[in-house]
Amino acid sequence: MRAGHRRPTSLWDLLHAAFHRPRSLAYRVVDVTVWVLIVVSVGLIVAQELLAAPLTKAAGVSAPGWRAVLSQIDHGILVFFAGELTLRVLTYRPPELTLFHRPPLGALAVHARARLRFLLQPMQLIDLLTILAVVPALRGLRALRLLRLLRTVRVFRYGNPFAGLVSAFEADRLLFVFAFSVLGVETIVGGVSLWLAERHVVGAQVTTLGEGIWWALVTLTTVGYGDYAPVGDVGRFIGGTLMIGGMVTLALFAGIVGHSLLNAVLSIREEQFRMSGYVNHIIVCGYERGSELLLKELETEIDLDQQRVVLFADHPRPNDVPPEFLWVQGDPAKESELDKIRLTHAGSVLIVGSRAKPPQQADAATILTLFTMRSYLRASEASQRRARPLHIVAEILDSENVAHARSAGADEVIESQRLGFAMLSHTVRYPGVGDLTGQVVASGDASFYVGQLPPDLEPGLTFGALSAQLGQRFDAVAIGLRDPATGAQRINPPHDSAVPDGAQIVYLAHQPTLEPPEDDG
């Protein structure tokens, strides 16, 4: 039995499980109870403010009577929340005591400090502010109890970004302590200084220490209510200094908040893509800085308004990536990361080999990514419902790894280095062939395409007759044939060889003039 599911052995252990072990039955019972009471309490707030008059007329009860009943019920819910928070703090077990032996007084001090730190965590502070609504002047804080739902909310399928925000604040709590300390010191020093400078000035508006502190806080935060203002020269000098200090303090807070929330915001963006409706998109794995040519070629080949391209890599988005391309950060070699890019709904995947690693290491990463994707697809129910399988193209830098890539699940393997070297070698013997090959491979005057046989052609044509008709009718040059069942291709077959029924044509043309194969979308 896992630790999260072990049964409580005592009342104290049961209470600890109810508030600190999410997998336990007691925790789920408390969680559901809190959810129900939150919904009821919100309903009470609405009833008190909006439905009190109609209910009193219908039931024949006076408005004060209805409000008193609803208020007592709401007060009882607040008492329950207060007891729940108290028990949660009391049953918290400081991790220090599980690692170190402490004398009785030392252990007591650790208990006190640890529970205070636990109470000052963001989620516990929300609960504490909710309970303070029992004070009549703070009744507006009752609306904060809705934030308690963020503790277990399941609005997002793969994660809770609100938990990410809380974690970001907790991870950088020292930075926030420093920033609030600076703000506090500036407020106290500025408020006390103005009070001392203005308290004996004729016509002074700041006459008490409290008014000075309030003025300093309003000035530092650049709110500027205008209810208090210095009238003496010394007071105005203090005010000007505090205004400059306020700008610096705001910049400090902006930097800290921006640094803390960056990763949390990025995770929300990834969650947005998971929950999006993108279908038939193209995924490019392994994009690196400096590969702008790849993106330019994709822009030439693909209508980005009709089919989106997602770049998926384990580093932040480079500045050279155009905004038309979507970027998702993650590791394509981990199955847990593939949900981010909706792999089961993609049309094609390009796995680009790394130029920053030796060829063997780059190919090893490519092959591992292939194995991971195919394993993920086999285990996914959505992939089983696809009308056509996901087409994966892998770039291999070392020819010895081509067979491994095909075994790992690549539908096509591009040996980029071998192709480049072959063109260099071939053009030495046949000058100009390298330029011609480059023009054909790159998007430009003419390119290779695969299409269906025109339905109006006579059956039983030879390849020579087919080539002649394609040239006359479509201004295309037949290069070879492809078997749609196996994917096997015959380049430049004999002219007198018969064209099999259902064969696909590999041809050279300025544009795709023949209907594309059905499995190509």
Disulfide bonds with the S-S distance in Angstrom:
none
